[in-house]
Amino acid sequence: MTFSDWHSLCEHLGAQFNIEPDLNGVLFLVGIRERGLTFQPFSKEEKMSLIHLGSCTLYLEMGLLERSGTDEEGWPIFTQRSLAPTIPEERKHKILQECALRYFSRIYP
């Protein structure tokens, strides 16, 4: 399944998980998937870690980060590529949305 725009992706994920996803919600779902977890109650700290993992995974899509291993708890470690550009804060939101579209289009072929 290819998602034509951000709205169609959010509709699909909302229907599948019975949520109203925003960018953080989508990043959270990416993080859950990347950790191989199931949708369950998480602490605030766990949610923040999963959102961060989702962000890193999508930046990996762009080639801005690379996976350099895992920590003692099994969380992936990412490092910034040496030539990664600095992204203005106002562009990060749109870039993450575009990467999420590509990411979920691969997952739901």
BAFI-3210 file (N, C-alpha, C; in Angstrom, 3 decimals, decimal comma, padded with zeros to 6 digits):
// residues 109
n [1|2|3|4|5|6|7|8|9|10|11|12|13|14|15|16|17|18|19|20|21|22|23|24|25|26|27|28|29|30|31|32|33|34|35|36|37|38|39|40|41|42|43|44|45|46|47|48|49|50|51|52|53|54|55|56|57|58|59|60|61|62|63|64|65|66|67|68|69|70|71|72|73|74|75|76|77|78|79|80|81|82|83|84|85|86|87|88|89|90|91|92|93|94|95|96|97|98|99|100|101|102|103|104|105|106|107|108|109]
n.u [000,857|000,656|000,988|-000,554|-000,416|000,241|-002,114|-003,630|-001,999|-002,167|-004,914|-005,082|-003,366|-004,672|-007,135|-006,244|-004,974|-006,728|-006,448|-005,800|-003,499|-000,753|002,264|004,076|002,731|002,901|005,688|006,055|004,740|006,458|008,764|007,872|007,494|010,106|011,442|010,253|008,050|004,783|001,668|001,015|000,520|002,801|005,404|005,934|008,619|009,418|007,771|008,839|011,410|010,761|009,598|011,848|013,458|011,863|012,144|014,918|015,061|013,632|015,242|017,404|016,462|016,809|019,494|020,850|021,627|023,397|023,226|024,971|025,300|024,170|022,910|023,439|020,884|019,631|018,758|018,935|021,879|022,618|024,560|025,506|025,990|029,018|028,814|026,274|023,652|022,666|019,434|016,939|014,742|012,023|011,709|012,032|009,702|008,140|009,948|010,188|007,562|007,473|009,409|008,170|005,996|007,315|008,500|006,260|004,984|006,633|006,308|003,624|002,992]
n.v [-001,174|002,107|005,224|008,201|010,687|012,524|012,680|010,444|008,364|008,785|008,337|005,606|004,413|005,299|003,965|001,304|001,099|002,265|004,959|008,525|009,565|011,823|013,497|012,730|010,471|008,779|008,507|007,176|004,736|003,773|003,435|001,416|-000,679|-001,007|-001,883|-004,275|-004,642|-005,000|-003,239|-001,645|-000,568|001,987|003,526|007,074|007,713|005,480|005,845|008,259|007,384|005,541|007,229|008,756|006,733|006,175|008,610|008,580|006,286|007,136|009,269|007,768|006,669|008,785|008,909|010,454|009,553|006,712|003,277|002,059|-000,054|-001,835|-001,169|-002,322|-003,031|-003,739|-001,714|000,116|001,834|004,946|006,922|010,161|010,916|012,042|014,079|015,004|017,287|020,259|020,531|022,894|023,732|024,197|022,679|020,053|018,706|018,364|016,864|014,529|013,607|013,010|010,986|009,095|008,411|007,039|004,971|003,547|002,864|000,932|-001,030|-001,712|-003,043]
n.w [000,000|-000,919|000,514|-000,212|000,938|004,007|005,518|004,630|005,550|008,337|008,715|008,059|010,018|012,298|012,117|012,216|014,733|016,448|017,252|017,246|015,351|015,579|014,621|016,696|017,630|015,402|015,247|017,665|017,083|015,088|016,637|018,430|016,634|015,636|017,906|018,241|019,836|021,403|021,166|024,040|027,474|028,314|030,233|030,790|030,303|028,797|026,557|025,543|024,875|022,880|020,966|020,338|019,245|017,018|015,612|015,082|013,494|011,229|010,390|009,720|007,396|005,672|005,491|007,265|009,704|011,020|011,868|014,567|016,265|019,217|022,507|025,937|026,706|024,432|022,789|019,757|018,673|017,352|015,138|014,078|010,705|009,285|007,388|007,587|007,081|008,886|009,990|009,683|012,340|011,673|009,372|010,101|010,975|008,609|007,071|008,615|008,380|005,619|005,489|007,125|005,524|003,430|004,928|006,069|003,715|002,701|004,636|004,514|001,866]
ca.u [000,000|001,390|000,205|-000,383|-000,101|000,286|-003,481|-004,033|-001,238|-002,766|-006,209|-004,829|-002,834|-005,723|-008,101|-005,612|-004,618|-007,783|-005,883|-005,736|-002,066|-000,078|003,633|004,639|002,076|003,478|007,050|005,876|004,442|007,704|009,621|007,344|007,780|011,550|011,843|009,584|007,127|003,359|000,991|000,697|000,797|004,210|005,640|006,260|010,017|009,448|007,173|009,806|012,476|010,232|009,472|013,219|013,840|011,142|012,801|016,219|014,802|013,251|016,436|018,211|015,897|017,358|020,938|021,446|022,194|023,676|023,142|026,348|025,306|023,092|023,390|023,283|019,460|019,127|018,323|019,905|022,686|022,754|025,539|025,281|026,986|029,905|028,431|024,831|023,362|021,837|018,082|016,211|013,666|010,731|011,673|012,104|008,359|007,780|010,867|009,796|006,314|007,819|010,103|007,167|005,249|008,153|008,674|005,045|004,673|007,406|005,773|002,300|003,082]
ca.v [000,000|003,367|006,308|009,361|011,881|012,370|012,454|009,056|007,526|008,938|007,649|004,166|004,040|005,545|002,871|000,061|001,084|002,957|006,184|009,663|009,832|013,018|013,105|011,962|009,168|007,977|008,175|006,180|003,465|003,331|002,946|000,130|-001,671|-001,231|-002,635|-005,566|-004,677|-004,942|-002,039|-001,891|000,633|002,292|004,682|008,278|007,577|004,501|006,490|009,215|006,595|004,969|008,340|009,062|005,644|006,404|009,722|008,123|005,340|007,888|009,985|006,734|006,586|009,881|008,812|011,420|008,774|005,323|002,399|001,681|-001,154|-001,846|-001,029|-003,524|-003,362|-004,100|-000,544|000,479|003,045|005,658|008,005|011,099|010,829|013,202|015,150|015,259|018,715|020,733|020,750|023,913|023,167|024,267|021,671|018,701|018,133|017,949|015,813|013,306|013,130|012,406|009,731|008,163|007,926|006,023|003,862|002,751|002,335|-000,311|-002,004|-002,106|-002,997]
ca.w [000,000|-000,943|001,075|-001,087|001,720|005,457|006,016|004,369|006,474|009,669|008,704|008,080|011,331|013,278|012,030|012,617|016,152|017,180|017,823|016,343|015,364|015,113|014,309|017,810|017,644|014,320|015,681|018,707|016,424|014,446|017,712|018,894|015,592|015,557|019,101|018,218|020,964|021,108|021,640|025,446|028,270|028,532|031,095|030,038|029,873|027,705|025,385|025,004|024,255|021,639|020,016|019,907|018,347|015,765|014,911|014,579|012,405|010,034|009,930|009,084|006,037|004,879|005,463|008,181|010,796|010,702|013,028|014,895|017,223|020,200|023,877|026,765|026,834|023,112|022,015|018,727|018,836|016,088|015,105|012,985|009,636|009,374|006,472|007,706|007,182|009,984|009,478|010,448|013,157|010,986|008,309|010,653|011,007|007,249|006,658|009,313|007,765|004,331|005,773|007,643|004,364|002,772|005,860|006,159|002,383|002,581|005,577|004,020|000,387]
c.u [000,901|000,470|000,498|-000,009|-000,161|-001,091|-003,914|-003,272|-001,856|-004,114|-006,027|-004,354|-003,880|-006,745|-007,502|-005,375|-005,636|-007,245|-006,034|-004,276|-001,705|001,355|004,241|004,010|002,645|004,905|007,024|005,614|005,668|008,636|009,177|007,699|009,261|012,081|011,199|008,617|005,687|002,797|000,488|000,890|002,306|004,303|005,972|007,693|010,144|008,870|008,152|010,956|012,012|010,027|010,850|013,717|013,143|011,769|014,113|016,052|014,448|014,412|017,421|017,774|016,520|018,870|021,620|022,108|022,565|023,624|024,546|026,421|024,088|023,703|023,100|021,831|018,827|018,594|019,373|020,628|022,864|023,855|025,239|026,383|027,780|029,470|026,938|024,579|022,559|020,477|017,416|014,999|012,324|010,593|011,606|010,749|007,981|008,666|010,495|008,491|006,615|008,514|009,132|006,324|006,030|008,275|007,429|004,610|005,441|006,812|004,432|002,314|001,762]
c.v [001,234|004,458|007,564|010,619|011,566|012,029|010,998|008,085|007,582|008,256|006,143|003,717|004,242|004,426|001,559|-000,018|001,800|004,162|007,302|010,107|011,234|012,580|012,284|010,575|008,239|007,574|007,096|004,807|002,910|002,741|001,588|-000,966|-002,013|-002,018|-004,019|-005,749|-004,731|-003,653|-002,327|-000,597|000,786|003,466|005,881|008,201|006,594|005,103|007,452|008,484|006,001|006,036|008,712|007,987|005,804|007,516|009,274|007,167|006,083|008,726|009,017|006,573|007,634|009,800|009,811|010,740|007,409|004,520|001,888|000,573|-001,116|-001,713|-002,314|-003,945|-003,719|-002,947|-000,224|001,778|003,653|006,697|008,885|010,919|012,122|014,359|015,463|016,752|019,043|021,084|021,821|023,293|023,144|023,226|020,247|017,996|017,564|016,800|014,492|012,740|012,418|011,065|008,678|007,595|006,826|004,775|002,964|002,221|001,044|-001,409|-002,562|-002,066|-003,236]
c.w [000,000|-000,421|000,270|-000,319|003,210|006,025|005,803|005,267|007,866|009,765|008,823|009,464|012,425|013,301|012,536|014,124|017,037|017,955|016,811|016,300|014,881|014,849|015,448|017,911|016,581|014,697|016,759|018,096|015,709|015,506|018,236|017,898|015,553|016,764|019,149|019,367|020,483|021,685|023,047|026,225|028,502|029,495|030,215|029,501|028,716|026,428|024,733|024,296|022,929|020,570|019,469|018,930|016,996|014,948|014,294|013,398|011,121|009,511|009,282|007,625|005,116|004,741|006,378|009,369|010,258|011,988|013,320|015,942|018,106|021,590|024,657|026,962|025,491|022,283|020,966|019,077|017,448|016,221|013,903|011,956|009,620|008,485|006,525|007,865|008,443|009,399|010,325|011,137|012,426|009,869|008,850|010,626|009,635|006,768|007,321|008,751|006,443|004,521|006,302|006,499|003,650|003,643|005,869|004,794|002,124|003,467|005,099|002,495|-000,306]
res [m|t|f|s|d|w|h|s|l|c|e|h|l|g|a|q|f|n|i|e|p|d|l|n|g|v|l|f|l|v|g|i|r|e|r|g|l|t|f|q|p|f|s|k|e|e|k|m|s|l|i|h|l|g|s|c|t|l|y|l|e|m|g|l|l|e|r|s|g|t|d|e|e|g|w|p|i|f|t|q|r|s|l|a|p|t|i|p|e|e|r|k|h|k|i|l|q|e|c|a|l|r|y|f|s|r|i|y|p]
***
